[in-house]
Amino acid sequence: MLIALLIVVFALTMTLGVPIAFCLGLAGLTFIVLSGTVPIAVLPTLMFGGMDSFPLLAIPFFIIAGDLMQRCGVLPKLIDFANSLVGHLRGGLAYVVVLTSMLFAGVTGVALAECAAIGSMLAPAMVRQGYPGGFVSSVIAGSAVMGPIIPPSVAMLIYAYVYGGGISVGKLFLMGVVPGVLVGLALMALVWVTARQRNFPKSDTRFSLGRVARALRGAVLGLVVPVIILGGILGGVFTPTEAGAIAALYAVLIGVFVLRTLGPRELGRSLLVGAKTSAIIYLLLGTSNVVSWILVRYQVPKIVAQWSLGLTDSATLFIIITITVLFLLGLALEAVPIMIMLIPVLAPAAAAYRIDPHHLGLIIVMTVQTALLSPPVALSLYVVASVIRCPMREANREVWKFVAAVLAITLVTALWPAMPLAIPRLFGF
């Protein structure tokens, strides 16, 4: 009965427009007060316990590293490199968006930040060349989902922490490489079809290996970041948290001493972005830990696992149901809250089906990214549409085929576990 009340309080506060972190906190507080069996003094202890973790320090470091790399001028160099490779094709700027997102995903692990950075630089240029606003918003927002899939990934760090022990962040990062690239290829195929249907503009500039080589020299500064991060983690040189710090330090050194484009003001603004974004995530982790503790105390994950086993003995059907539930929740909630709320419930059920926890994590991370695209929430879509003043109804009409492409690759990844495991196995996982 009290568990049902917790759900009602959460749903009611969310309907009223209360931020998700406070919805979780108020639901937990209501349960504790009305249960009469748990002292209210446990609330701050649980909240602090949900945030007090050394691995979680990687989150602000990776956010700051990505923001600094954009501010110091690395992102324009990545755009130039992508443009030298695919800019000559029909609908070239759309291809450039997808390829740049794929490259920049190795620098920042946050989809919304990647979407804002690339959208602010490429969206106005695409509109000036005659691309429809709805398509521009959709292709940029859709491409940004590669940010949390291709390593490094803040979403994967959150999954590893919420799941608990037994998760190798290095393996989880490596598992995202092939599916992330496949998402990019699927979006490029979508661009290819749309460009021919609508006769998108084609650049007069021809492909040139010399131009590619010149652009590559400038892009190397950004392309080496994932190599440093993954190489250091897999080589045992540093932990994922230390990798985030190294990435942030690298961005500072490049911006201050190599490109000389970062000053005290830009550094301060980047630190502020990291602090604000991390604070939102940490508050979610703190309040969700209260709800998770309540659910575990009343054996809800165990009950859900037993119920799912009674419903079906097929791991494949369980995965499909999981993807469906995550997608439907993404129509109303943001990606991070969905993960934080459902991982404690889904993990025991998946273990009962002998599903590898790393594979489960990859599926969850990929599926919840559709929350950034799917109306009515669609934060990434809104960010780009607001930059070019595109009506949301126009963007909403265009975005569904991009959502379908991401879901299709997610389903392939879920049903073909050998595919994402190919690269981790090369490194001995």
N, C-alpha and C positions, 0 to 999 in steps of 0.2 A: 504493500500500500504506500509506504513512504518512498519507495523507488519510483512509483508512478507519480507521486507528488513532485519529486525532483525533476522528472521529465516535463511535467506540466508547467512548473515554474520557469524552466529553461525555455520552453516553447513560447510561453506568454511574454517573457521579457524580450525574447528575440523578435517576436511579432511587433512589439512596441518600439523597436528600433534601438534597443540598448546594445552597446558594443558586446561582442561575443564573450570576451574575457570576463566582463561583469555579469553576463548571463550565467556563465558557469559558476562564478563566485557566489552569486545570490542563490542559485539552486543548491549549492553545497551548504551555504549558511542556513537556508531554510530547513534543509534536512537535519542538520546537526541540532538546531534549536528545537525542532519538533520531536526529534527522536527521544530526547531526554536521557540517552544512554552514553552520549559522547560529550565530553566537556568542550565548551566553545574555545578554550585556550589551545586546542589542537589545531585550529584553523591557521594561525600564522605559522606554526611549525610545519604544517603540510605545504603551505604556499612557498615558504622559503626552501623546503626540501625539494620542491619541484624545479627550483631555479639554481640551487647550489650544486653545480657540477662543472668540473674542469673541462670536459669535452665541449660543453655549451659555449665556452669562450671562443670557439672557432667561428661562431655565427657572426659576431660583430667584426671580427678580423676579415672574413671573406666579403662581407658587405662593404667595408671600408676599402678593401683592395679593389673591388669592382668599380666603386665610385671614383676612386683616385685614378684608375686606368682610363676612365672616361674623361675625367677633368684634365688629365695631363696631355691628352691628344692621341692616345693609342687607338681609340675607337675609329677616328677618321682614317688612320692608316690601315686598319683592318677593312674598312669600307672600300678604300682604294684598291686593296688587294683583291677583294671579292669582285669589284667592278672590272678589274683587269681580266678576271677569269670568265665571268658570265655576263658582263654588261653589254656585250655586243649582240646578245640574243633578243628575239622579240619579247617584249615585256621584261627587258633587262633589269630594270630597277627592282622589280619584284623578286627576281632571282638573287639580286644583290642583297636584299633584305634577308632572305632565307639563309644564304651562305654566311653573311655577316653575323647573324644570330647564332649560327652553328659555331663560328669561330669565337665570338664573344662569350658564348656559354662556357668556354674553358677558362674564362677570366673571372666572371661573376656567377654565383649560383642562385640568383634571385630573379625570377621571371619578370616581376613587375618593374624592377630597376632596369633590366635589359630592355624591356618594352619602352619605357620612358626615354631611355638614352637613344636608342635607335630610331624611335618614332619622332623625336624632336629634330633629328638630323635628316632623315630620309622622307618622312611623310609629306612635308611641304613641297619638296622637289618632285615627288610622284604626282601630287595634285597639279602642279604647274605643267607637267608633261601630259596631262589629260587622263590620268588613271581615275576611275570613280572613287569617291571618298569612302564608300562602304567597303570596297575591295581593299583599299589602302589600309584602313583600320583593321580589317580581318587578317590580312596577310602578315602585318607586323605583329599583331597580338598573337596570332597562331604560331608564328615562328619563335616567339619569346618562350613558349613552353619548353623549348630545348634547354633553356637555362638551368632548370632544376634536374634535368635528366642527364645531360652530359656533365661529367665531373669538372670542377668541384660542385657540390650541391648542398645548399643549406637545408633543403627538404630532407635529404638523405641523412644529414647529421641529426635532425630532429627525430626521424624515424629510429635511428640507432639508439638515441637516448631514451625515447619513450618505450621502445621495445624492451630495453633492459640489457642484460648481459648476453654474450654469445654472438654478437654482431661485429663483423670485421668491416670497418668503414672503407678500407682499401678495396676489398672485394665488392662492396656495394657500389663504390665509385666506378670500378671497372665494368661492372654489369650494365651501367648506364650508357656506355660508349656506343655499342652497336644499335640498340633501340633508338638512341638519340639521333644518330646519323640516319637511321631509317625514317624517322619522323621528318627530318629535313628533306630526304629524297621524295617522300610522299607529298610533301608540300610543294616541292619543285614540280612534280608531275601534275599537281593541281594547277599550278601557275602555267605550265605548258599548255594544258587544255584550255584554260580560261583566256590566255593571251591570243590563241588562235580563234577562239569563238568571238572575241570582242575586238580583234585587230588592235591590240595594244601597240604603242609606239616601239620602234626599233632604232637603236643608235647607229649612226653612220660610221662609228669607230670600229675598225676591224680588230680581230684577235691578234695579239702579238706576243711572242715569247719574251721579247726584250722588255715589253711593258710589264709583263707578269714578274720578271726577275727584278725589275726596279721597284715594283710595288711590294714584292716579298721582302726586300731589304728593310723597308720601313715597318712592315708588319711583324717582323721577327720578334721585336720587343714584346708584343702581346702574345704571340704564338708559343713562346717558351714558358709562359706561366703555368699551363697545365702540366707541362713536362717536369717543371720544378716541383709542383705540388705532388703529382702522382709518383714521380721518381723518388722523392724524399720519403713519402709514406711507405711505398713498396720496398724501398731499400733499407728501411728501418732507421733512417737518418733522423726523422722527427715524426711526432704524432700528428694526427689531423689538426689538433688545436695549434700546435707549433707551425704546421704547414700554413694555416691561415695567417699567423703572425709573419711568417716569412714572405707570403704573398703581399701582405700590406706593406712590409718594409721594402720589398722589391719595387712596388708601385711608387713609394716615396722617393727612393733613390733614382728611379727612371725619370720621374717628374721634376725633381729638384736639380739633379746633377747632369743628366744626359740630355733630356729635352728642354730643361729649364723653363717649364711652363707652369710649375706649381709654386705658389707663394704661401705665406702664412694664412692669408684669407681663405684660399682654396682648401688648405689642409684643415682649417677650423671648420669650414662648411662640411667637408667630408666626414670629419669626426662627429659632427652633429647629426648627419644623415645616419651614420652607423648607430649612434646612441638611440635615436628615435625609433628606427626600424627594429633594433634589438629589444628595446623596451617593450614594444608591442608583443613580440614573440615570447619574451620572458614572462610577461604578465599572463599570457595565455597558458604557458607551461605551469605557472604557479597555481592559478585557479583550477586548471584541469586536473592537477594532481590531487586536489581535494575531492573532485568527483570520482577520479580513478580509485582513490583509496576507499571511498564509500562503496563503489561497485565491487571491488575485490573483497571488502569486508562482508558483503552480502552475497558473495559467490556468483555474481551476475555473469562474468566471463565463462565460468564453468558451466552455468546453466545454458548459456548461448551455445557453447561447444557441444553439449549433449543434445540440445534441440536440433542443431544443424546436422549432427550425425544421424539423428532420428529421421530428419527430412530427406537426406540423401547420403549414400555412401560413396558418391563420386566426387573426387577432388576437383575434377574439371568443372562440374556443375557448381560446386562451391565457389570456385574462382569467378565464374561467370556471374553468379549472384552477387559476389562481392563487388565486382566492377560496376554492375548495374546500380547497386545501392549507393556506392561512392559517387557515381555520375549524377544520380537523382538528388543527392544531398548537395552536390555542387551547383545545382540550379538555385539554391537558396543561401548557401553558406560559402565562406572562403576556404581556400585549400588547407591552410595550416590548422584552423580549428577542427576541420573534418579529420585530419590525421591524428591530432592529439586526442580527440574524443573516441575514435574508433579503433585505434591500434591496440589498446588494452583489451578490447572485446574480440577483435578479429584474430589476434595472435594465438590465443589458446585454441580457438577453433581450427585455425590453419595447422597448428601443431598436431591436432588430432587426425588430420588428413595427411600427415607427413609431408607437408609443403615446406620447402626450404625457406627459412625466415628471410634470407636475402632476396629470394625471388618474390616473396610476398611484399617486401619493402619496395622493390622496383615497381611492381604492379600498382601498389597504393600511390606511390609518388607520381607515376605516369597518369593514373586515372584522375587524381584530384586536380591536376593542372587544367582539366577542362572547366573547372570552376572559374578560371580566369577568363574564359571565352564565352561560356554559356549564359545567355540572358536568363533572368533579369540582373544578376549580380555583375558578371563580366567586367571585372575591374580593369584588366588589360585593354579590353576593347574600348572602354570608356576613356582611358588615358589617351589613346591615340586619336579617338574621335574628337576629343576636346581640343587637341592640338590643331587639327585642320577644320574644326567647327562643322563636323559631319553629323547630321541628325542620327540619333541612336537607332531609329527604326530602319534606316538604310543599312547601317552597320549590322544590325541584328539579322537582316535578311541574308546578308552575304556570309556570315560567320559559320553557319551550320555545316557547310561542306568541309571547313577546316576542323571543326570539332569532330566530324565523322572520320577524317583522315587520322587524327590523333588517336581516337578510340580504336580504329582498325589496327594500327600498329601496336597499341596496348594489348589488344586481344591476341594478335599474333605472338607477342612477347609472352603473354600468359600461357598460351597453349603450346608453345615451343620453347621450353626452358633451356634447351641446349644452345639456342641462339645467343641469349645474353650471357651465358656461362662460357662462351667460347674464349673470350679474351682473359677472364680470370683464370681459366685453366692453363693458359699459356704462361701465366706467372705463378703457377703452382698451387692455386686455390682449389 
